[in-house]
Amino acid sequence: MNRLRRLTTVALLVAAVLVIPATANAHDPEDGGTHPPTGGGAPDLHSANMTLLENLPKVDTATQSDLAFEGNYAYAGTFSGFRVIDISNPAAAQQVAFKPCNGGQGDVSVYNGLLFVSVDTPQSKPECDSVNTPATNPAAWEGVRIFDVRDPANIKHIASVRTDCGSHTHTLAPAGKGSLFVYVSSYAVTTTSMGPNCQQFHGKISVIHVPLQNPANAQVVSTPPTTGVTVFDPARLEFANPALQPTTGCHDITVLTPLNLAAAACLSVGQIWDISDRAHPKVLHTLTTPQVQAWHSAQFTWDGKRVTFGDEAGGGVIPRCRAEDPPTKGAVWTYDVASGAELGHYKLPRFENSVCTMHNFSYVPGIDRDILVSAAYTGGTTVADLTDPASPVEIGFYRAGDPIAANTWSTYWHNGFIYANDINRGLDVFALDHPAVAGAASLQRDNPQTQERLFP
């Protein structure tokens, strides 16, 4: 879950300037607040109850993207491949493998030792040793790569499935009986993305079926149209770019499999789907809150009664947390699942002249409150109690400053800790000391966009 397709060009130019060599982790003051800088940069800013336990600097200069978890491992996506990280001791997390594999943007999901990776840049071929090629190349490939990661020392690429306009993000939708479906979100928002396999206005998702007994036979089985999704006008992002063009499509999809529901963030609108028939979703509600500039990502509360959508105002490129920006711009918005009624919104309660819109997030499972853990780009990580969506309260936060400032893509709660994949810093592991998260459930497999259990 991730920046708008091809908009990363601007952001990556900025990120490249910010990349500097990492140094040893700094310890946090026991009373919270700011941490004295050690390298001439801004200090860390954080709540007294949130502690940085570990940082694993990135392997190369590539942008770091999404996260997935299974067993003792975290899988961290990057624009140049993926990392396998042993988190059996989160405070001493260690990278055990890095798989170089060209092709952004590296959105990852894992299922019983199978790792799925999104490729959203046209490639010369499906294998990892490919190179970037123009979308106008008839032989260009982009879509979803599948790997066997059961042995991190011997990672195997077992399949590649082409999808139209590539795979900006994807979501696993298990169906039982050895059957797994993958929802692929993509769209054609730039002129350079147009080609034989990516046509304006796109207006569909791709559904891949994966037979788990023979995943090498994975294939696209349907391409449902994005019914009810209006054309996305890039002028909503509030910055001029002649390469941007109107499009239709979904940016990200989250499923709640016990209730056969999906929440689809489709750029111009949000939707709630019935996915009882995995290959043919049906729209239940279309949400049109006018303050939302770009419907980016979504999460259900673990009882399935509410759903929260994120707004990537400014495309994740321009500041949206300034004093002159309203609290509605770049916020997360919560809705009632049954009726689609809007219930409230939440945004960082601090002013910053930075790109701090809410990005990828998850709810803490197995507790009696709705606690959201979210990345906020240069705002770092925020934790908020949204039990009353109309009156949200931040209960913890951490924004790293020195020597490498936060620019956090994904932040998730997982088995008692908070994990953040940061564009510039790599992987951060945090501890949060707050009674609201006491007794949270543990999950053996945790793909934030695939919620496989209910916690009433």
Salt bridges, closest charged atoms under 4 A:
ASP28 OD1 - HIS46 NE2 3.83
GLU70 OE2 - ARG445 NH1 3.50
ASP107 OD2 - HIS170 ND1 3.74
ASP120 OD1 - ARG5 NH1 1.94
ASP120 OD2 - ARG6 NH1 3.69
ASP120 OD2 - HIS168 ND1 2.73
ASP129 OD1 - LYS125 NZ 3.04
GLU142 OE2 - ARG5 NH2 3.30
GLU142 OE1 - ARG6 NH2 3.56
ASP148 OD2 - ARG150 NH2 2.60
ASP164 OD2 - LYS204 NZ 2.73
GLU238 OE1 - ARG320 NH2 2.62
GLU238 OE1 - LYS329 NZ 3.38
ASP277 OD2 - HIS280 ND1 3.23
GLU312 OE1 - HIS296 NE2 3.88
GLU312 OE2 - HIS359 NE2 3.19
GLU324 OE2 - ARG322 NE 3.54
ASP325 OD1 - ARG322 NH2 2.94
GLU352 OE2 - ARG399 NH1 3.19
ASP370 OD2 - ARG306 NH1 3.49
ASP385 OD2 - ARG369 NE 2.63
GLU394 OE1 - ARG350 NH1 2.66
ASP428 OD2 - ARG425 NE 2.82
ASP446 OD2 - HIS414 ND1 2.99
GLU452 OE2 - ARG445 NE 2.86
